[in-house]
Amino acid sequence: MEDDDQRVVDLVKELVQRLLYTSNTQNPSASAPNQQDYNQAVKYSLRILSSRMTPSIAVDDAAMAESIKRRLATAGKSSEALTFADLYAKFSLKNGHGSVKNKWSVLYLLKTISEDRKIRKNQFPNMISNGFLDSALAGGLPALHESDGRSISSGGYANLNKNSKVGGFSNGFDSFKGSSDSVRNLRGLSNLEKLESGENNLGANLDSFSSLTENMQKLKGLGDKSRGFNTREHLEKHFGGGMLLVSKDPENIRDMAYREFVDLIKEENEVSEVVLVRDVLYVCQGIDGKYVKFDEKVDTYVLPELVKVPRATRIMVQKLCELGWLFRKVKGYITDSMDRYPAEDVGTVGQAFCAALQDELSDYYKLLAVLEAQAMNPIPLVSENASSGNYLSLRRLSVWFTEPMVKMKLMAVLVDSCKVLKGGGMAGAIHMHAQHGDPLVHDFMNRLLRRVCSPLFEMVRSWVLEGELEDIFAEFFVLGQPVKAESLWREGYQLHASMLPTFISQSLAQRILRTGKSINFLRVCCDDQGWADSAIEAAAAAGTSTRRGGLGYGETDALESLVTEAAKRIDRHLLDVMFKQYKFKEHCLAIKRYLLLGQGDFVQYLMDIVGPELSEAANTISAFKLAGLLESAIRSSNAQYDDPDILDRLRVKMMPHNTGDKGWDVFSLEYDARVPLNTVFTESVMSRYLRIFNFLWKLRRVEHALIGVWKMMKPNCVTSRFFSKLPQAVKLQLILTSRKCQVLWDEMNHFVSNLQYYIMFEVLEESWSDFSKELEAAKDLDDLLGAHEKYLYSIVEKSLLGERSQNLSKTLFVLFDLILRFRSHADRLYEGIYELQSRTMDSTSRAKVGEKKVSSNKTSDQGSWLGEGRKDITRRAGEFLQNMAQDLDALAKEYSTVFEGFISQLPIQQHVDLKFLMFRLDFTEFYSQFRPSKGQKLLF
């Protein structure tokens, strides 16, 4: 063995000698190498041979040559770079017997030597090497360390053989043989310094050179430890210099050291790492291991303190067991959800969530199976090939668990968030966690959400294209409930806010709701199937399929496109059915003409023929008789030319009445709006139409009453002859009373005429015009309902029937009652006048007969032509007219007070049209001049 070592040393010496001698012969001008140069070269050669550094770059001959050539060119040595390129070309072409096979290693060696010498020269020009750590970090070779204050040039190999030249080189290197005794201990490096200074005998102790192998192994270990040091001073503190040699291990020293290290590890660890790895793998499957078990009190996996393991190992086990705790949470949620599925409403979205989690756990199980297979292999403690072995340690396990830990944490967070959620609410909660910048998390959440949202998107597709609400567990954000056909559109379906996922906007949800409602409205209320073709066209236009699975998470744009196309086509079809098949606009016009009294001839004739009947007590009126009178009014007016279906819907309705009510108070008309028109004309809508009809009917009744008064007041030839024959006192009283009645009638007629004009033209006609325009612009049934609601609201508010005009409405109905009282006063006045006229005519005729029987007496008094009976008539006529004048004065005063209160409230009304009504009523400013100033009451 010693012969082999000596032979290696001799070969190194000879190689160095040849290199130095050859370079000297090729360059005669250079100085001959001395003993110091030789010793330095030998020392440097041993550094190279003892180097344990391995390159961290890829093996590539061309790349290495290119790097060397680029370095030479950068340094300004272009000619040398070209020379190197030419030499490398020849070198790379030499293949076959006797050629260098590992060309990259030669190039890397040359480059490393060049860089190392350059670094050493720049740092310490007088020293070849300057520290192990500096050279190692630079990618170079380990260095020998000189003692403080000592230079190679001041001693060392120069003193080995002062008289020897090139021929004495062989004797100079023999000095290394005497170092074996000192190298056996760990202070061999400092002894080598003594070797360099010439204190040891160079020719002695050659036999002890073979023992250098053992110490070189120890130096090798020390070299490994020295890699972690940070400064050269720290190295020099422990090592005084030396060299590293590569040697075999004939005495099995390395194996003995390994066994001692194993024994030391066993003393420090009660439980081997293999067992802990196996326990961790069990824990990650939710199973208690031999030492690591789940503690219910602290809700975590623990390694008992009694188990003797290093603190670092215990911390590592605790971190790895977190994955098992997360797995236990996720697996427990899946198990609980599936166990309570038949009894409780887990829902399809919840089931899809559990299935998606189970799929992720399946991939997790596959990883654990691979890791368990690797855990069967023993863990090497210290080995040169340990990094490439197929074994599993705790540190390797932590690397394997990096990605599963991220996924399991996400699943555990989702499980906590979704415990009390279901359906769209669950999908929205999961979607909130998908907004993440980490690509791993983002892809994982998208994959999970595609599974979870699959049932939800299927519900949307079925609802939008088929109108079917497949929601057994109430998970969809559209909530249906059983209602009557007339309430299907308004109350049948609603948005369930808590089930609306966050990735579907409120506006999109409203369109989805309306599209499905339109299909159900067509199918249930309109008995129409044409929507199916519209749905197929919508799917084709949106580029999606009508089959299941056509939509999924992440395809919000496709969903919105499908909903938009479906809504547009189905809504258009619905409006066509409403306008063409069910003649919605014609029915609205019929209600305007008959319930809102827009058909003038029909209303006037109806009022004329039903007036006598309605003057009777309400409990004595027959509804069948009134229905017959209604038919007569229809046949006697232009209403007879209307659609028979419309006329058939018009009926008489008797409202509930109290004792003392007249027929005028309970009579009304109603319009029978059948399905699907009753979706628009609901009971509440028809009740508002009834309020408007009662108001307009009373206004027409007041107008009809004033017309009747005018007919009685109209003079004729009979009354003129009667008026000329009245006594002067009675004549003056009659003129005064008639004038008061005429003035009051004019004032009331002015008010009623302007109010009638305002209601018929500025309210009804203008509102109808706006309603017609909005019907033309309507795009769906909601627009149609909104337009009708706005139309009806406008009529109610402008007609003083709204909530903001209650006081004004009460005042208006008081005025109507006063006008009707005036009608009764006028009837009584003119009935009295007609009675006086008839009695006067009777007394006059009797006086003519008496004149024929009695002898003619030309000298008789002409004032006695009335006789005794006429005086009583005159007296009674005077009293009657005086009483009527007082009643008219009282009525006029009350009317004026109420009317002034009515007209004073008009300017403060919020509706602008009511201000125009005031302008029409007081366009001559007649009432304004009586308007009191602030703080004063009206004197009218």
Helices and strands as residue ranges (DSSP letters): H 2-26, H 35-50, H 61-74, H 78-93, H 103-123, H 132-137, G 152-154, G 156-159, G 166-168, H 169-173, G 174-179, H 180-183, H 188-197, G 206-211, H 212-226, H 232-238, H 253-268, H 273-283, E 293-295, E 300-302, H 311-339, H 348-375, G 386-388, H 394-400, H 402-417, H 423-432, H 439-452, H 454-466, E 478-480, G 485-487, H 488-491, E 493-495, G 497-499, H 506-524, H 531-542, H 556-576, I 577-581, H 584-594, H 600-614, G 618-620, H 623-635, G 638-641, H 644-649, E 650-654, H 663-666, E 667-671, G 677-679, H 683-713, H 717-724, H 728-757, I 758-765, H 766-777, H 781-798, G 803-805, H 806-853, G 862-865, H 867-905, G 906-908, H 912-921, G 928-930
